[in-house]
């Protein structure tokens, strides 16, 4: 019953019922339409005012469900309002679709304006450009100005990277001007609250940094001072570190320490790393002041907090300066325990392994760790070398070295090996070659690089000892361990050179130069072996290359000068004596060498000999005088200068040099005879007689002095019988052969002194005989090498040469005409101007 009532309530009397809808129902009872009447009136002919279901033509033929409702229709066939959705016909006009019109859809694909469907406006093309503001605001202008300031600061920072410091300062000043203009602009337009204090801080800091890079320290300090005193910058106190650095560079260490400590007060305890860096700067400043104890305290603070290898090394230097042996040991052990930042245990295990060259990947981190490891090992090795000789309590340097080796052996094997080689070098310096050999032989069981080093040093030791066989053996071991070891190749070449195998030695030196182009020993030895092989051109090239690369090496210049001498002599020999030797280039080279080693007397003497060969006697005298000034006891130089002045009849100067020679060699009578001869040539016979008497008292067996005493006594009208008897007695006591030998020596000495008695046979030494005398390798060239007039010795006693008509005691062209009287002067004027009593005497040959 309930179902039927509900059905009657919701369905009309027609067979066609409406679609199930909550709002489509009729509350009145519909009795149905009267046949023959219109559907709009009821049976009584009155209009029907009740709700009627609105349906479509399609719904009229629709079947009802079991509940009496119409079966649902497909979507779009009928709307809930019962109106047609755009379908033509059906008894009513189509209404427009309104349910999706808000999304831009229309009932037809083409709208009223005949445009295609485009809800996202994709067919309109790109959006039009934004319209520029015709008039910017003051804030926008301020922002533009601030951007320009930032660009100037960045340009200044980039110039610092490229080290264009002038540009740094220029951009920094421009940024400062632009920032001040920006502040004035904001203040003038009531934008003072937008002033950027951080930007002002950056401007001032950048300007101070620019002053610092341009060495304008006062301006930089003033700029930093402005920042530090500004209360608006709470962190500006740290900039006192920069001020301290400036004072440090100015060597104002007390002010630098003050600034560092003020900066230290501004940094909280949480910034440990920064505080330790400042402590290191303080310690460095104390070291510069020589206050090592204060520096030690600063470094120890760092070592107790955050130790590093550089601080440990600095601390070792200060402890060495203080001589604190216990602390040196303690801190050296602590230095060995400092880890390398960033290096793990795996890195330490693989640090000695060779890098695989087949791997193309560039490991920059590994390279950085390798650099840190190398730096650490260098600092440790340097510290060990420094403290090893002094750390032992009993001042036993050997015990100190052994203690260091024990500490290094466990964790630093490579450093320990290098230090053992240093120990062997110390043994060599102290002439303990057996101990050095023992230490170096222990390297035969170690790695190849160490074997090569030890073998090279062993070869050098054996070479110095003259054991060339062992030296060559050790050189072969070093070459086998490392064929590209230039020092080992040089050692091998030296052994071959000593054995006389110059060609093989030359090959070794060339190979050493090929391995190491700047190996000084190989280049120098190559020049020497080429001199032995008479390859003067190649020798000159080697020494010239060495002089070019090492201009301060005097040996190369000396060898070049000697090559010019040899080449000149060889050219003269090849040309049959007609070619001019290359002495000029040799002299120029030696003068250049003299600039490197000023005051070398041997070099000055060498120059004097060269200019004498070039017939420039005045320049030769200058260089011999320089040699005498630097080394006044060289008898060769003294005799050369004395003879040079005698030949020019400057007897006063000659006397000075011969007297110096007599002081240097007081037991040699010839110097006293030369002095006496000069006085005799000056006409001072009384002084000469006095000196001859003194010589006779000191050397009573000297025949020359007796001969001259006899002649002078007769000339001055004094009794000469005593001297005559002594002279005859000496001659009778001497054998005939001894007389001849002494006579020959007297002839030579007489030529030097200026007078030889007639009884003594005269023997002139030829140039060949003079050159063959021992010790005459560097003697001055003889006058026989130059054209000279023949000389005849004229100084004879008066009774043995009565036909000469003159006294043999008068010097030619004496400077003082009053000393010898009128007759003596007349005889002097009659003497040949070319006569020279010293003749061609080789004075230097008598000095042996």
Beta strands, then each sheet from edge to edge (+ up, - down):
end
